[in-house]
Amino acid sequence: MIIAQISDSHIDPDSPNAAARVRDLERCVDDINGLDPLPDVVVHTGDLTHNGTPAKYKEALDILRRLRCPLHVVAGNRDDRALIAANFPTGRDLLPGTPFVQYSVDAYAVRLIALDTLSEASNMGDFCAIRANSLRQALNEDAGKPTAIFMHHPPFEVIESKYRWQFDAPEAIATLGRALGGQDQVVRAFCGHAHRAAAGLIAGIPVSCVPSVAIDLRLGEFTGAAKTAPVYQIHRLDSGHFVTETRTAA
Ligand SMILES: [Fe+2]
């Protein structure tokens, strides 16, 4: 099982950096399409657009529909939940009849669960009892299948970040941690939002954060070809664990 993760492309025709951000996303799509073997699936962990509107999603879709493998998108704080759900396959809806975009994709060797970590109050993360109960219920449905969690906000301390904690309140992270606690089938969690590479734990589960696809927004040190090229990550399942490679798009 190979998963390509892209994140935080912030497509925005109104930005002075509009053309560069389009190009950054195109380069990642082209690079993924050239991989051999192709990933089984691509997951975008949110902020696909910047303050999403139908026109911005159309621009993103025009690029992403060129991918040669299936794509799922996690909602980020700059996204529009309804437009994500309307434009991208969101698997089995775990919270139908609510605004939350939380879903399960059961078609692969590893089950993918996309969490909705959006807050109504800020650009930071949140995770309420409704979302936690839905996650717990989904995990209990199939406790024997290896599972990967995808969410926009990192639920761990990003030590190098200006905003070390990226949730509104520690209690929201604790709520997420309790829902994941003891669920030994969850092998890894993946997120974006911090725009930099980072790693931590939630309920003892390794969590990683991928740099933003948008070069003008990313943080951290990049060397060699990555100084001027967008990066994304490949997560390859090996002996029950995901091994991560950060790739520089050609
Ligand atoms: Fe974000």
Boltz pocket constraint, residues with backbone or C-beta under 6 A from the ligand:
constraints:
  - pocket:
      binder: B
      contacts: [[A, 46], [A, 47], [A, 76], [A, 77], [A, 78], [A, 123], [A, 152], [A, 192], [A, 193], [A, 194]]
      max_distance: 6.0
